[in-house]
């Protein structure tokens, strides 16, 4: 990549590998193949067995021929006659014919031919996608062309019969890349939501590999389901995902909007923006809205009850237009001994509302439902944040720069806190022994701590806190501070403003979503700097949608120890084939120590095995080919064994005949008595001596 004063320019370069048997080689010889290429890997492709390479960028297609060392450029106009945008998006090359397929921003696919002559090139146009084509791929035999895009539909075109098409719809999210297995039996698509789909060549889904669902943005906070201990946040459009942090696995998606999502850019659809759980996990509240324009805002507040039979949440109550403007915050009362379940929501309309669960009616058909219990306001100011104390006896609501404290039992305004005069960003009560403290962050880059017993400011410090949250199991609190383009983390307790733990530049950009998740088992950490992680683990989401966490040194050592168990030899690359071979070699070594040496033991210093394992992977045949040869070399043919036995029997018969002939040819005169006594051997011993002399002892050279 070359950098200029105006923009970054990418080049396609060839790396010339030196001829060496070493695993690590230093490649110093580089040569530029194509200059000014796209940074998108899908916009380049090799064609016809590597005879040429096609690269697309903007409105130009560039083809470089390796034998001719020539480059041809084919431009397109910015718009076609019908107003479609001709910008190139992706490229795929046929492996047997001179054909290049290009996908464009307006959803069209062009098949280029005769491009080896710049003035005689032609192209034909295919059109099904209504949005940009993000990926193209030919099958190995070139009989089909696969395409995908925003519609989440895989389209299979018949080569030279483009009117015949097969479709695989409803793949869940936009297709970003398509790959085909070497034998053409399986297709693979990657999607924008961090998912991989394995598809049979008959255009049927075979398997789905889903990680943490990645969306355009996370509008809800990071939450932990009290029942399953799973992480809950936005997933697919209009849904919430429940992700197990312990097993690193997606449990399920819950459809909140319950409407079919239309994959079309610019179309306003319902989106889940808020969610909250009560302390026991029996109830969940969600807020969904559509259209960002305040004048045409559609708003729904939904209450979900947990169903023991289905082990999922079921919609209980839907409240249309719960507020006249957008909801800014929402929280449940988490008091364990509370007689009623209460939910509080704040809105841009200047009011906060308390929603209470009413008892079930006398009729069996009707279950419990929710209704508004109280509406509060303060001097026509806009409420931004709300939170309950740990015991549920206090409710704090921030109205711009003023913090109000209410009693949920009587809805009496107890006190107001206003220091300093700036809008409140975050509001959080202390836990356990620090429950008398209320902390808040302001737009003037201050972190304030109020003592509710004295209703005064306990301490404050200058910090640009982008996110403040409390650990529900300890007195610890975490503050993410934005500084110099990165985020710093400070862990502290409200009773002591000095941090227990700090970490500079945990990530670039701002952190706006984080959560303390409880551990299944409490850690016994001896280091003081990591004791704040003994009961809970901190997870946070970066602006690049990466979920990150902190681990203790004991956890790192445990992971390192498990990874070391796979190490066989540091000097040899870790491959599945070498792991298999190394296991057999260790077992053979142990058997050789415990028992006597036998002729069929594999020598430890085999030059062939060393050469096999030290040969670079890019010059070796496929692993399946090597493995089959290796297994066959260990097998003993039944016919060969029978032939060896037959030859051995023939040798025994010939030896017997020789002995008989020797006995007949012996002279009648007896030998001297002393010589016969010195070397007197029986006939059986003589036969054994001849047999040993005729055997091949070359196998013992490998042990010397």
N, C-alpha and C positions, 0 to 999 in steps of 0.2 A: 504494500500500500504506500502510495506517495502522497505527501501533503503539500498543498500550495497555500498561497495567501488567501485565495477566494473560497476554495472548497476542497474536500478530500476526494482524491482520484484513486480508484482501485484498478489494479492491473492483474491479469492472469499470468503467472510465471510458471516456468518449468524448472523443477529441481532435478539435477543430474546426480544420481546416486553412484558413488564409487563402488567398484567391484571388491567386495570384502566379505569375509565370512563372519565378521563380528556382528554382535547384535546392535550395538550403538556405533553409528558412523557419523562423521561430520560432513555435511554437504555444503560445499563452498561455491559450487558453480551454479549460478542461476541465470536464466534468460527469460526475457519478457516475450510472451506469446501474443497476447491481445492487450492493448492499452485502453484505458477508460471503459471498464466493464461495470456492470451493475453489482451492487453489494448483495443482491439477492441470489443465493445459489441456484434457485429454480430458473433463473434467466440464462443459464448456460447448460450445454450438453454436448457430449461426444457422439458422433454419428458414423455408421457403417464401419464398425470395428476399429474406430479410432483414426479414420482417414482424415476427418475434419472436425472442427469444433465450432459450434454456433453460439453466439452471444448476442443478447438483446438488451438495449438500454434506451429508454425514452421512445423515440419514433424511428430508431434505426436497428436493423438486423445485420450483424457482422459475421461472416463465415471465413474461417482461416483453414487453408488446406496445408497439411504438413509436408507432403511430397513436393508440391509446387512452391511452398513457402510464399503463398499469395493470399491476400485478404480482399474479399468482396463485400461491399456495403450496399444494403437495400433499404432506402428510406420510405416512409409512409407520411401522408399528410396528417395533420393534427386531428381533423374531423373528416368523416366521410360525408357522402351526399345526404344521408339521413340524420346527420348530427351526432353519430356515434363517435366515441373517443377511441382512436387507434393506438393508444399507448401500449407498448409491449409489457406483458406481465410475467410470462413464463415461456420456456422452450423445451421441446422434446424432439429427439432425433431418431429416425428409423435405423435399425441395426443392420438391415440387409439391402435397403434401397436408398437412393438419393432423395430423401424426403425429410423436411423439417416442419414440425407442427409448432405454431406459436399461439399463445392465448393473449387476449387483449382486454382492455379496461371495459369495453362495451359488451363483453360476454361472447364475442366472436372468436372462432378458431380458424386460423389460416394454415393451409398445407402448401408449403413451398416446394417447387420442383425446378429442375434445370438451372439450379443456382451455380453450377460450375462455370457457366458462361454469364457474365454480368448482364449482358443486354438481352438474353433470351430467357430469363427466368419467368416463371408463371406461378400463380397461386390460386387455390380454390378456397371458398369460405364455408364454414359450418357455423350454425347458430342455434343454440338452445338456451344457454345461460342468460339470465337477465341482468346479472352483475358480473364483475370482473372474474376472469378465469385465473385461479390461483395456482393450479398445478396440472401438468400433463405428463403422461407416461405411456410409452408403447410396450406391448407385451414382448417377450423375448423373440418369438417368431414373427412379430410384426403384423399379426392378423387383426389386432384390436388396438384402439387408442382409448385410454382412460382420461377423463377430465373431471375436475371438481372445483367448487367455489363456495360462495356465500350461501347458496341454497341448501347446503348440507345434503346434496344428492350426488351420488357417483354415477356418471354417464359413461357407458361403454359403446364406442363407435366401431362399426365394422370397417376395416381398411378396404378402400376401393368400393365399398358398398355403404357409404355414409348415411344413406336413408334408413338403414337398419340399426336401431339403437336399443340398448337395454338400460334400465334405470334401477338404482337402489336408493330409494328416498328415505327421509326421516332418520338420518344418521346422528342427529342431535345437535350438531354445531357445524360451523364453517369448516370446509376441508382446506388444509394448508399444504399438505404434501401427499403424494401418491407414490408407492413403490410396488414392484412385482417381484415375486420369487424367481430364481433362475430357471426353474422348470415351468413357470407360468401357472402353477396350480393354485397359488394364493396371491391375493392382493392385500395391500396394507395401506391404510389412510391415517394420517395424523390430523388432529382437529385443534381448533383454536381454544378449546376448553381443557387442554392438557389430557387428551385421550387418544388412544391408538385402537383402531378397529381392524381385526383380521377378517378377511372376506374370501370366500371360496370363489374359484373361477366361474362357478355357476351363478354368481352375483347373489350369494347368500351370506349373511353375517355368521362367522364361525366363533369369534371370541372378541371381547372388549376389555382393554386394559385401561382403567381409569385411575388417575391420580387425584390430587386435590384439584377440584374443578376451578379453572381459571376463567374469570369473566373480564369484561372491560373495566369494571371498577367494583369495589366493595363499599356499598352504601350503608350496610348494617355494621354494628360493632362486632368484634370477635366475642363469642359467647361460649360457655360450656354448659351442655345439657346435664342437669343434676342427676339424671337417671343413668344414662349411658356413658357419662364422662367424656363425650365426644365434642369436638370443636364444631361450632355452628356458625355459618356465615353465608353470604350470597353465593349461589352456585350457578346453575343454568338460569337463563332469563326467566324471571317470575318464580324461582324456586329457592329453597334453602337446602344446603348440603350439610349432612351430619358425617363428620370425618373423625375416625378413631386415631388419636395421637399415639396411643400405645402400640397399635398394630400397623400404623401408617397405611390405613386402608379406608376407602370411602364406604360408609355403611349404607346410606340411602339418600335419595333426594326427596324432599317434600314439596309438592306443588302448592304454592300459596295462591297465585293468581287464578289458577284453574281455567285458563284460556289458552287456546292454541297460539303459539308464538309464530309470528310471520317473519321470516328471515329476509328483511328488506331494509337497507340503510336509509336513515332519515325518517322512518315511520315511528311515531310516538306510541308506545305500548305501556301497559301497567308494569311497574317495577317495585320490588320489595325494598323499602328504604329504612325501616326500623323493625327491630324484633327484641323480645325480652322474655325471660323465664322467671317463674316464681321459685321460691326456695326449694320446694320439693320436686319440681319438675312435672307437676300435675297440669299446669296451665302455661300456655305460650301466647303472647300477643304479637301481632304483626301489623305493620302499616304499609299499604301499597298506594302508589300514586301514579298518575299519568298526565303527561304534558307539563313541561317545565314553566309554561306561562301562568302567572298567578291568576289571571282573569278566567282561565279555562281549566283550573286545577280540579281533577277528580281524585277523591280521597276515600279510602276504606280502612277501617280499623276492624281487625278480625281477632277473635279469641278462640284458641284451640285447646281442646281437652285431650289428655292422654288416655288412649284406649288400651286396657290391659290385654285384651284378646289379640288385637292386631299388633300390639307393641309399637304403636305409632300415634301421631296426633290426628285428631278428627275435628273438623270445624264445628264450633258450638254456636257462636254469635258473630254476625256481621253488622257493623255499624257504618252506614253510609254517611259521609260528610260529618265526622265527629267534631271537626273544627271548621271554621270558615277560611282558614289559611293553612299553610304547610305546618306539619308537626315537627317541632325542633328537638324534643327529647321525650323519653318514656321510660318508666321504671316500675317494678313491683315492690311491694312491701315485703321484705325478706324475714320478718320476725317469725321465729319458730312457734311461739305460743299465741300467735294472732288468731282471733276467733273468726275473722272474715278475711277473704282474699281481696286485696285492693291494688288497683293500677292507676297511676297518675301519668297524664300526658300534658305537655306544654306546646303552645302553638304561636305562630306569628300573629294571630288575631288578638293577642294581648291577654289571653286567659289560659289558666291551667285547669284541667278537669280531673276529678277523682271518679273512677269507675269501680263499682263494687259488685261482687258476685252475690246474687240473690238466691235464696233457698229454692228448692224444687217445689213446683206446684203440686196440688193434691192429685191431679190426674197423672196416670202412669205414662202417658204419651209425652208429656212435657218434662224436660230436665231442667237443670239449673241454667240461669241466664244472667247476663250482665246489664247493668243500668247505670246512669250517671248519678252520683251521690252528692257531688259538690262542684261548684264552679268558682274559681278564685281569680283575683286580679290585684294589681298594685299600681295606682296612679297612672293608669293607661300606658304603662311601660310594657315592652315585649319580653316575655319569659324565654330564656334560652336553655337553661339546665335545671334538672331536678334530681334529688336523691334522698333516700330514706336512711335514717340511722340504723345501726345493727339491730337494735331491739324494736324498731318500728315506732318509737314514741315521738320522733321528730321527722319533719319533712322540710328540706331546704330547697327553695326555688330561687333561682337568680333572675332578676329583672334588670337586664343590661348591667349597670354598675352596682346595683343594690342586691344584697342577698337577704331574702326573707326566710324566717324560720317559723313553721306552723305546727300546730298540734293536730294530728289526724283524728284524734278522739272527738274533739269539739270544733275543729277547723277554726281555731283562734290563732290570730297572728301574735306570736310570742315576742319576737324581736326582729330588728333589721341590722344588717352589717354592711357598711359602705366604706371600705378603705382598700385601695385608693379609688378615685373616681374614674374608673375605666371598665369597659365591658368584661364580663366574666366569661372565660373560655370553658374551663372545666370546674366541676364541683364534686367533692368527695369527702365522706366521713371517715374518721379513723376507726380502727377495729380493736377489739379486745380491750387491753388496758389503755389504749389511746382513743377510745370511743368518744371522749369529751372534746376532741379536736375536730374542726371542720376546715378543710383545705380547699383553696381555689387558685386558679391561674387567671391572669388578666391579659388584656391586649397590650398593656404597657410593659410587658415582659417582666412581670413580677409573680412570685410564688408566695402566697399569704397563708398563714395558719392562725385561725381564731380559736380561742378558748371559750366554749359554750357555757362554762360555769361562771365565768366573769364577763362574758359577752364583750371581750376586748381582743385586740390583735396580739397574739402571742409572739410571733416573729414573722419576718418577711425577708426575701432575698431576691436579687435581680437575676432572673433566669427566663430565657425565652422558651417556655415549656410548650411543646406541641401536643403532648398527651400526658395525663396524670391518671394513675389508677392504683387501687389498693388491693393487697393480697387478702382474700376473705379468711384465710386460716391463720395469719400472723398479723403483727402490728406493722409489717413492712409496707412501704409504698414505693412505686417506681415513677420516675419523671424522665421523659424523653425530651431532650433539649436540642433545638436546632441551632447549629453554629457553624459558620464558614462552609456552607454547602453540605454539611454532614450532620449526623445525629449522635449526641452523647447520651449515655444512660447514667442516672444516679438513683441508687436505692437507699432509702433513709426511713427513719421512724419519726412521726410528728412530734414526739416528746424531745427529740434531739435533732436539731437542724443539720448536724454534720453527717455526711453520707456514710453508710456502712459499706457500700461498694460503688465503684464508678468505672466506667469504660468509655474511653474516648473513641469517637468515629466508629460506632457499631455498624453503620451503613451510610450510604450517600443519600441525600434527600431527606424529607421529613417522614417521621413515623406517626401515623394517625390512628392505627389500629393495633391493640395489644390486649393480652389477657393472661392472668395467672391461672394455670390449670392444676388441680390437686393431683398429687402423686398417689399411686396405688399403695406404695409402701414408703414410709418415712426413711430418708437417707440418714446415715450416721456419719456426717461429714466432720472431719477433724480440723479442716482449714477454716479459719475465721472469715476469710474473704468469700467463701461459698456457703456459709451456713444459712444464708437467706434462701437457698434453693433446696433445703432439706425437706420441706413439706409441700412446696409448690414449684412449678416450673414456668418460667416466663416465656411466652411466645409473642412475637410481633411480626407485623406485615410491612414490608418495605413498599416504596412507591413503584417498584418494578414487579409487584405481586409475588415476591419471594417470602415464604413463611420461614422465619428463623427462630432459634431458641438458644438458651444458655445451658451448658452442661457442667457438671463438677469434674474435678480431676479423677475421682474414683470411676465415674462413668466413662471417661476417656480411656483410662487404663483397662477397663473391662472390654471396651470395643477393640483396643489395640491387642489385647491378649487373644481375643477370638480371631482376629485377622492373622495373628502369627501362627495359629494352628494350621493354616493353609500353606505356609511357606515350606518348601521342600529344599530348595537350593537357591541362594541369593544370586549365584552367577548365571542362572538359567532363567529364561522368561517363564512366567507363570501361565501356562496354557492348560486346558483340560486334558490334552493328550499327555503332557508331561506329568500332570498330577496322577493320571492313571498308571503311567509307567513307573513313577517314583514309588507309588504304593506297592507295586509288585516287587520292586527292587528291595525295599525295606523288609518286606515279608521274606524274600529269599535270603537276605542277609541273616535274619534271625533264625531261619531254619538251618542255615549253614553252620551257625555257631552251636546250635543245640544238637546237631546230628553230624555224622561224618560226611565228608565231601563225596558227591556223586558226579558222574560224568555229564548229567543233563542240567547242571547248575549254570545259570547265565553268568559269564565273567563280569565283575564289577568294572573293569577297566576296558570295556568294549569301545574300540575306536569308532565303530559304526554308530553306536548309540550317541556318543558325544557329538559326532558330526551331524547327526540328525537333529539333535536338540540345539546346536549352536548355529545352524544354518538360518539366515534371515527368513522371516515368514513370507516376504513378498516374492521369493524365488522358489518356494516349496509348493508341491501339489496341495490339494485340499486335504483337510483333516480326515474326512471320511475315507478318502483314498488311502492315506497312510495308515489309518487305523485298521482297515480291512487287510492290508498287507502285513501289518504287525501281528494280527490275530492268526492269519494263515501260516505265518512263520512258526508259531507256537504249536500248531496242530501236527500230529503224527499220522501219516497215512496208514490205513489198515493193510493195503496191498503191499506197501513197502515193508511192513513188519513181517508179513507172511513170507516175502521173498528172502528177507534176512534169515529167518528161521530155516528156510529151505536150504540156503547156502551153508548155514552152520551144520545142518545134518549131513550135507554132502561132504564137507571137510572132515567131519568125524568119521564117516565111512572110509574116506581115503586114508586117514591116519591109521585106522585099524588095518587096512590092507597093507600099508607100509610096515607096520609092526610085525605082521605075520610073515611078510617076505624077509624081513631082517632076521627073524628067528630061524627061518629055513636056511639062510645063507651063513649063519654062524659056524665057525669050524668046530670039529668034534673034540679038538684038544682043549682041555680046560686051561684058563688063564692062571697066572700065579695067584697064590692064596692071599698075599698081602695087598695086591692091587684090587682084588675083588672085595676085600674087606673095607678098603679106603673109600671106594666110590660105588658101593653097592646100592642101587636104587630099584624100587619096584617098578613094574610096568605101568601102574597107574600114575606114579610120580613122573615117569618119563613123558607120559602123554600130557600131563598138566604143564610140564616145562616147555614142551613144544608149542602148546596152545598159547601160553603167555608170550613166548618169543614171537609168534606170528601176529599178536594183537597190535593195534595202532594206538600209540601213547601220545599222539600229538595234542589230544584234548587237555593234557595237564599243563601245557605251556601257558595257558591263560592265567593260572594261579601262581606262577613263578614271578 
